[in-house]
Amino acid sequence: MKFILSFILSLCSVLGFSQTILYQAENTSRTVQDPQTVVLAQGFHATSNVSNPFVAKIGPNTGNPGGGPVDSNAGTNNPSGTTVSGNQKFHDTKGNIEVAGGGQLQFTLPIALPPGVKSVAPQINLVYSSDSGNGIAGYGWNLSGITSISRTGKNIEKDGEVKSIQIDYSDYYSFNGQRLILKSGEYGKDGAEYITEKYSNIKIKSLGNMPNWKQPEYWEITFEDGSQAWYGGTAPGWSNATNRLGFSIVKWKDAQGNVINYSYDQEENVNVIKSITWGGNEKLGTASFNEIIFDYSNRNIPESAYINGSGTLFTQTKILKDITVKTNGQIFKKYAPEYITDSTGYQYVKKITESNSTGQSANPIEFDYPAQSPTSISGWNIDSQALFDKIKFTGDFNGDAYLDFVMTDGTIKLGVFNDDFNVIQTNKIFNSSSVVVNTFLDETKKVVNGNGIAEYEGGKIYVYAFRNNTFVKVFEKLVSETICTTCTAILNEGDLNGDGISNVFLTLSGSGSVQRYIIDLSNSRNSVSTYTLDNGINESLYTDQKYMDIDSDGKVDIINVSNTAYTIFEFVETAPNVYIKKIKFSGNLEETKGNEFPVLFGDFNGDGKLDFTLPLTEGKVGKDDWKFYIGTGKSFNTAFKPNFLMYKNESTQNNGAWLRFSRTMYSISDLNADGK
């Protein structure tokens, strides 16, 4: 949910120390003196016919030794010193707004700092980005300037396969967005040396060993100018800067010995920056005298995610309360965000107020959001004969982001839920051995914008794209030289290897035999793969198989949910173009599912892994109870939601005069674009 409508921003310099501010018209002759600063602000005005002479002096009070005008005390009621009107602030907080390269709106608020030694100081910012999720400072907001070394998975371009983070030694690491390439030693273990994938003279070492977590204890980086940085720690031993996903910076030191130190708190496997100190020098033995302190409160909606491998749960429970900057133990600046909450429970920054060393507040940066309309339910009467009868496929076939229906009579209905949807005769009637494909290529090897349809006919797989008001064949592949004319063909769709292009899974059954094929739609010249079932798998026991990505690795799995259990299957390559379908994991439902009760699939916590939910009751007074199964990549954890949502099954009413048939359909959608 990204609803930033306008930024109320104004920019000026930050004021501090002793100062006299004049911002109204002078009405008499007088002398104004300040030991450091006299500011003539907007609104100040002095004329010779009213205030002659008017003198503003900077420096210590000398008793007017130069023979200049003597302060007559006239106009002493005029504003001076630190006197301001109730609504006027000393300054407005600075901020920068821009559109980033990817088109997202970005706003940056630098945290003002006192000087360090030789300009050695951290660079910390509060940053809003329109494409960010629920961050440490509210929806869309995060802190920048705190770097880390993080685990990363594998991808097709670099590794020839897709593999998500496993929390073991098979993971790679990245620094500043670049993968670390092993130079010597054993990857992820003590004493190994690395370079970044884009060559530089940075020297990177992993040090220590945490065998239970299958990772090093900390990292040391030496930069080209002789400065160094440590991540996760500076010596063996536990540190809050380390978790199972990565290592946060704990120390930076330049060649002259000037240091910046970082400390963290950790809760539920997630760490947050606690403080940053700087100004000290290790070689000279001087202590740091500057500090940034980060304070937090509990957020309304904790953000949770399961990571593959161990299925470890990471939960962010904190939200930024304020940032305090100190020098020599005294407050220099303070930044306090104020949040508002919408109907979803998310917290949004309403304003950020900066205050100075005396606690005086600057004009805040304020953010306006459009007013939310109350939730409403609307409906309309439709002719089921006209709209829903004879549906063959549903999808977005012309790429306009509206739902379309492909009908059994060769027509297509474009934008069916629009008032002015179009009905077009395509003259293409798809047979029963066909399936919708999500991502495929056209004849020029470009990704088609919209869904396509794959069809098996005469021993071949064809793929059709909707173009110029008809379905055009863009792919053709012979599956087998031997055509089984009596076989029943069943097609399913999914991405076998994570390359982003769909594969078709074809099962041919007949004459007492079953043949199973996988067709790669990325290139018709690629060989057809085959797969078999692992020992002990009886397909007839799994009657509701759904081809989905269970663990967010970009590769298709299969989930089957019966009335009592769930089973996850995967495809494992045993030889080139040869696969075996195996059970990845399985488990029992905590309650027996009703025969007609639906199973709804989605990602309910935004971690990219498949979850599912099902109703437990029907017809309760008020709302019905539901059970949620939250995927970890290796299993499902459960959450009971009493009185969550009304559930209605099919029903028929007949009073002898009329017959009423009722059916309620449920679907899962991400309505507010928050990834859930």
Residue pairs with C-beta under 8 A, 6 or more apart in sequence:
1 139
1 342
1 344
1 346
1 672
1 673
1 674
2 130
2 131
2 139
2 140
2 673
3 348
3 369
3 370
4 105
4 128
4 130
4 140
4 367
4 369
5 368
5 369
5 370
6 367
6 368
7 95
7 97
7 107
7 365
7 367
8 365
8 366
8 367
8 368
9 92
9 95
9 97
9 365
10 92
10 363
11 92
11 94
11 95
12 91
12 92
12 94
13 91
14 91
14 94
14 112
14 333
14 356
14 362
15 39
15 90
15 91
15 356
16 332
16 356
16 357
17 36
17 37
18 34
18 35
18 36
18 37
19 34
19 36
19 37
19 38
19 39
19 82
20 32
20 33
20 34
20 37
20 38
20 39
20 56
20 80
20 81
20 82
21 39
21 41
21 79
21 80
21 81
21 82
21 84
21 90
22 32
22 38
22 39
22 40
22 41
22 44
22 56
22 78
22 79
22 80
23 41
23 42
23 43
23 44
23 79
23 84
23 88
24 43
24 44
24 45
24 78
24 79
25 43
25 44
25 45
25 46
26 44
26 45
26 46
26 47
26 50
26 51
26 54
26 75
26 78
27 50
27 51
27 75
27 78
28 50
28 51
28 74
28 75
28 78
29 51
29 52
29 53
29 54
29 69
29 72
29 74
29 75
30 51
30 54
30 55
30 71
30 72
30 73
30 74
30 75
30 76
30 78
31 54
31 55
31 56
31 57
31 64
31 68
31 69
31 70
31 71
32 38
32 54
32 55
32 56
32 57
32 80
33 56
33 57
33 58
33 59
33 61
33 71
34 57
34 58
34 81
35 58
35 59
35 60
35 61
36 58
37 58
38 56
38 57
38 58
40 56
46 54
51 75
53 69
55 68
55 69
64 70
64 71
79 85
84 90
89 360
89 361
89 362
89 363
90 356
90 360
90 362
91 362
91 363
92 362
92 363
93 109
93 352
93 353
93 354
93 362
93 363
93 364
93 365
94 109
94 110
94 112
95 107
95 108
95 109
95 110
95 365
96 107
96 108
96 109
96 110
97 105
97 106
97 107
97 108
98 106
98 107
98 108
99 105
99 106
100 106
100 129
102 131
104 129
104 130
104 131
105 128
105 129
105 130
106 127
106 128
106 129
106 130
107 127
107 128
108 125
108 126
108 127
108 128
108 144
109 125
109 126
109 127
109 335
109 352
109 365
110 123
110 124
110 125
111 124
111 125
111 126
111 292
111 323
111 325
111 333
111 335
112 325
112 332
112 333
112 354
113 121
113 122
113 124
113 290
113 292
113 325
113 332
113 333
114 290
114 325
114 327
114 332
115 121
116 258
116 278
116 279
116 290
117 258
117 279
117 280
117 281
118 254
118 256
118 258
120 254
120 258
120 259
120 260
120 278
120 279
121 260
121 278
121 290
122 145
122 260
122 276
122 278
122 292
123 145
124 143
124 144
124 145
124 146
124 276
124 292
124 323
125 143
125 144
125 145
126 137
126 141
126 142
126 143
126 144
126 323
126 335
126 337
126 352
127 141
127 142
127 143
127 144
128 140
128 141
128 349
129 140
129 142
130 140
132 139
132 140
132 141
132 142
133 139
133 140
133 303
133 606
133 674
133 675
134 301
134 303
134 346
134 674
135 141
135 142
136 142
136 143
136 272
136 316
136 318
136 319
136 320
137 143
137 319
137 320
137 337
137 349
138 319
138 320
138 337
138 339
138 346
138 347
138 348
138 349
139 346
139 347
139 348
140 348
140 349
141 320
141 337
141 349
143 273
143 294
143 320
146 248
146 249
146 262
146 273
147 175
147 176
147 229
147 231
147 248
147 249
148 231
148 246
148 247
148 248
148 249
149 173
149 174
149 175
149 180
149 219
149 231
149 232
149 246
149 247
150 173
150 174
150 245
150 246
150 247
151 165
151 167
151 171
151 172
151 173
151 215
151 244
151 245
151 246
152 165
152 171
152 172
152 173
152 174
152 179
153 162
153 163
153 164
153 165
153 166
153 171
153 172
153 553
154 161
154 162
154 163
154 172
155 162
155 498
156 162
156 497
156 498
156 499
156 500
158 179
161 497
161 498
162 497
162 498
162 499
162 553
162 554
162 555
163 170
163 553
164 308
164 551
164 552
164 553
164 633
165 171
165 245
165 307
165 308
165 309
166 308
166 309
167 213
167 214
167 244
167 307
167 308
167 309
167 310
167 312
168 214
168 309
169 187
169 188
169 189
169 214
169 215
171 188
172 179
172 180
172 187
173 179
173 180
173 188
173 194
173 206
173 246
174 180
175 196
175 204
175 221
176 196
178 196
178 197
178 198
179 196
179 197
180 194
180 195
180 196
180 197
180 204
181 194
181 195
181 196
181 197
182 192
182 193
182 194
183 192
183 193
183 194
183 195
184 192
184 193
185 191
185 192
185 193
185 206
186 192
188 206
188 214
188 215
188 216
189 206
189 209
189 216
190 206
190 207
190 208
190 209
190 216
191 205
191 206
191 207
192 205
192 206
192 216
193 203
193 204
193 205
194 204
194 205
194 206
195 202
195 204
196 202
196 204
200 224
201 224
202 221
202 222
202 223
202 224
203 221
203 222
204 219
204 220
204 221
205 219
205 220
205 221
206 216
206 219
207 216
207 217
207 218
207 219
207 220
207 236
208 216
208 217
208 218
208 233
208 236
209 216
209 217
210 216
210 217
213 244
215 244
216 232
217 232
217 233
217 236
217 237
217 242
218 230
218 231
218 232
218 233
218 234
218 235
218 236
218 239
218 242
218 247
218 250
219 230
219 231
219 232
219 247
220 228
220 229
220 230
220 231
221 228
221 229
221 230
221 231
222 228
223 229
225 254
225 255
226 254
226 255
227 252
227 253
227 254
227 255
228 252
228 253
229 249
229 251
229 252
229 253
230 249
230 250
230 251
230 252
231 241
231 247
231 248
231 249
231 250
232 239
232 241
232 242
232 247
232 248
232 250
233 239
233 241
233 242
233 247
233 250
234 250
234 251
239 250
239 264
240 263
240 264
240 265
240 266
240 271
240 274
241 247
241 248
241 249
241 250
241 262
241 263
241 264
241 271
242 248
242 271
243 266
243 269
243 270
243 271
243 314
244 269
244 307
244 310
244 312
244 314
245 307
245 314
248 262
248 264
248 271
248 273
249 262
250 261
250 262
250 263
250 264
251 259
251 260
251 261
251 262
252 259
252 260
253 259
253 260
253 282
256 281
256 283
257 281
257 282
257 283
257 284
258 278
258 280
258 281
259 278
259 280
259 281
259 282
259 288
260 276
260 277
260 278
261 276
261 277
261 278
261 288
262 273
262 275
262 276
263 273
263 274
263 275
263 276
264 271
264 272
264 273
264 274
265 271
265 272
265 274
265 296
266 272
267 315
267 317
267 318
268 313
268 314
268 315
268 316
268 317
269 312
269 313
269 314
269 315
270 314
270 315
270 316
270 317
272 294
272 296
272 318
273 294
274 293
274 294
275 291
275 292
275 293
275 294
276 291
276 292
277 288
277 290
277 291
277 292
278 288
278 290
278 291
279 286
279 288
279 289
279 290
279 327
280 286
280 287
280 288
280 289
289 327
289 328
289 329
290 325
290 326
290 327
290 332
291 325
291 326
291 327
292 323
292 324
292 325
292 326
293 323
293 324
293 325
293 326
294 320
294 323
295 320
295 321
295 322
295 323
295 324
296 318
296 319
296 320
296 321
297 318
297 319
297 321
298 317
298 318
298 319
299 316
299 317
299 318
299 319
299 347
300 319
300 341
300 345
300 346
300 347
301 344
301 345
301 346
301 347
302 315
302 316
302 317
303 315
303 316
303 605
303 606
304 313
304 314
304 315
304 316
304 605
304 607
305 313
305 314
305 315
305 605
305 606
305 607
305 608
306 312
306 313
306 314
306 607
306 609
306 630
306 631
306 632
306 633
307 314
307 633
308 551
308 552
308 553
308 632
308 633
308 634
309 633
309 634
310 634
311 632
311 633
311 634
311 635
313 632
319 339
319 347
320 337
321 336
321 337
322 334
322 335
322 336
322 337
323 334
323 335
323 336
324 331
324 333
324 334
325 331
325 332
325 333
325 334
326 332
330 357
331 357
331 359
332 356
332 357
333 354
333 355
333 356
333 357
334 354
334 355
335 352
335 353
335 354
336 352
336 353
336 355
337 349
337 351
337 352
338 349
338 350
338 351
338 352
338 353
338 364
339 347
339 348
339 349
339 350
340 347
340 348
340 350
340 369
341 347
341 348
342 348
342 369
342 372
343 372
343 375
344 672
344 674
346 674
348 367
348 369
349 367
350 366
350 367
351 364
351 365
351 366
351 367
352 364
352 365
353 361
353 362
353 364
354 361
354 362
354 364
355 361
355 362
356 362
382 388
387 405
387 413
387 416
390 407
390 408
390 409
391 405
391 406
391 407
391 408
392 405
392 406
392 407
392 408
392 430
393 405
393 406
393 430
393 434
393 436
393 453
394 403
394 404
394 405
394 406
394 436
395 403
395 404
395 406
395 436
395 450
395 451
396 402
396 403
396 404
396 450
396 451
397 404
397 406
397 412
397 414
397 450
397 451
397 452
397 453
397 466
398 404
398 414
398 450
398 466
399 448
399 449
399 450
400 414
400 415
400 450
402 414
402 415
402 416
402 417
402 418
403 415
403 416
403 417
404 412
404 413
404 414
404 415
404 416
405 412
405 413
405 416
406 412
406 430
406 453
407 413
408 429
409 429
410 425
410 426
410 427
410 428
410 429
411 423
411 424
411 425
411 426
412 423
412 424
412 426
412 466
413 421
413 422
413 423
413 424
414 421
414 422
414 423
414 424
415 421
415 422
424 469
426 466
426 469
426 470
426 471
427 470
428 464
428 470
428 471
430 453
430 455
431 455
431 456
431 457
433 455
433 456
433 457
433 489
433 490
433 491
434 453
434 454
434 455
434 456
434 491
435 453
435 454
435 491
435 492
435 493
435 504
436 451
436 452
436 453
436 454
436 493
437 451
437 452
437 453
437 454
437 463
437 493
437 502
437 504
437 521
438 451
438 493
438 502
439 447
439 448
439 495
439 500
439 501
439 502
440 447
440 448
440 452
440 463
440 465
440 474
440 475
440 501
440 502
440 521
441 447
441 448
441 474
441 475
441 501
441 521
441 522
442 448
442 465
442 474
443 474
447 501
448 465
448 474
450 465
450 466
452 463
452 464
452 465
452 466
452 474
453 463
453 464
453 471
454 461
454 462
454 463
454 464
454 475
454 491
454 493
454 502
454 504
454 521
455 461
455 462
455 463
455 464
455 491
456 462
456 479
456 489
456 491
456 506
458 483
459 478
459 479
459 480
459 481
459 482
459 483
460 476
460 477
460 478
460 479
461 475
461 476
461 477
461 479
461 504
461 506
461 519
462 473
462 475
462 476
463 473
463 474
463 475
463 476
463 521
464 471
464 472
464 473
464 474
465 471
465 472
465 474
466 472
475 521
475 524
476 524
477 519
477 524
477 528
479 506
479 517
479 519
479 528
480 515
480 517
480 528
484 508
484 510
484 511
484 515
486 510
486 511
487 508
487 509
487 510
487 511
487 515
488 508
488 509
488 510
489 506
489 507
489 508
490 506
490 507
490 509
491 504
491 505
491 506
491 507
492 504
492 505
492 545
492 547
493 502
493 503
493 504
493 505
493 547
494 502
494 503
494 505
494 547
494 548
494 549
494 555
494 556
495 501
495 502
495 503
495 549
495 554
495 555
495 556
496 503
496 518
496 520
496 529
496 555
496 556
496 571
496 579
497 503
497 555
498 553
498 554
498 555
499 522
500 554
501 520
501 521
501 522
502 521
503 518
503 519
503 520
503 521
503 556
504 518
504 519
504 521
505 516
505 517
505 518
505 531
505 547
506 516
506 517
506 518
506 519
507 514
507 515
507 516
507 517
508 514
508 515
508 516
508 517
515 530
516 530
516 531
516 532
516 581
517 528
517 529
517 530
517 531
518 528
518 529
518 530
518 531
518 571
518 579
519 528
519 529
520 526
520 528
520 529
527 577
528 577
529 577
529 578
529 579
530 577
530 578
530 579
531 571
531 578
531 579
531 580
531 581
532 579
532 580
532 581
533 539
533 580
533 581
534 580
534 581
534 582
534 583
537 569
537 581
537 582
537 583
542 560
542 562
542 567
543 560
543 562
544 560
544 561
544 562
544 599
545 558
545 559
545 560
545 569
546 558
546 559
546 560
546 601
547 556
547 557
547 558
548 556
548 557
548 558
548 559
548 601
548 610
549 555
549 556
549 557
549 610
550 557
550 559
550 568
550 584
550 609
550 610
550 631
550 633
551 557
551 609
551 610
551 631
551 633
551 634
552 607
552 608
552 609
552 633
555 571
556 571
557 568
557 569
557 570
557 584
558 568
558 569
558 570
558 581
559 566
559 567
559 568
559 569
559 601
559 610
559 612
560 566
560 567
560 569
561 589
561 593
561 599
561 612
561 614
562 593
563 589
563 592
563 593
563 594
563 595
564 588
564 589
564 592
564 593
565 586
565 587
565 588
565 589
566 586
566 587
566 589
566 612
566 629
566 636
567 583
567 586
568 583
568 584
568 585
568 586
569 581
569 582
569 583
569 584
570 581
570 582
570 584
571 579
571 580
571 581
571 582
572 579
572 580
572 582
573 579
574 580
585 634
585 635
587 635
587 636
589 627
590 627
590 638
591 616
591 627
593 599
593 614
594 615
594 618
594 649
596 649
596 650
597 614
597 615
597 618
597 647
597 649
598 614
598 615
598 666
599 612
599 613
599 614
600 612
600 613
600 614
600 666
600 667
600 668
601 610
601 611
601 612
601 668
602 610
602 611
602 612
602 613
602 668
602 670
602 676
603 609
603 610
603 611
603 675
603 676
604 611
604 613
604 628
604 630
604 676
605 611
605 630
605 676
606 674
606 675
606 676
609 631
609 632
609 633
610 631
611 628
611 629
611 630
611 631
611 636
612 628
612 629
612 636
613 626
613 627
613 628
613 629
614 626
614 627
615 624
615 625
615 626
615 645
615 647
616 624
616 625
616 626
616 627
617 624
617 625
617 647
618 624
618 647
618 648
618 649
619 648
620 643
622 643
622 646
623 643
623 644
623 645
623 646
624 643
624 644
624 645
624 646
624 647
625 640
625 641
625 642
625 643
625 644
626 641
626 644
626 645
626 647
627 638
627 639
627 640
627 641
628 638
628 639
628 640
628 641
629 636
629 637
629 638
630 636
630 637
630 638
630 639
647 664
647 666
648 662
648 664
649 664
650 661
650 662
650 663
651 661
651 662
651 663
652 659
652 660
652 661
652 662
653 659
653 660
653 662
654 660
670 676
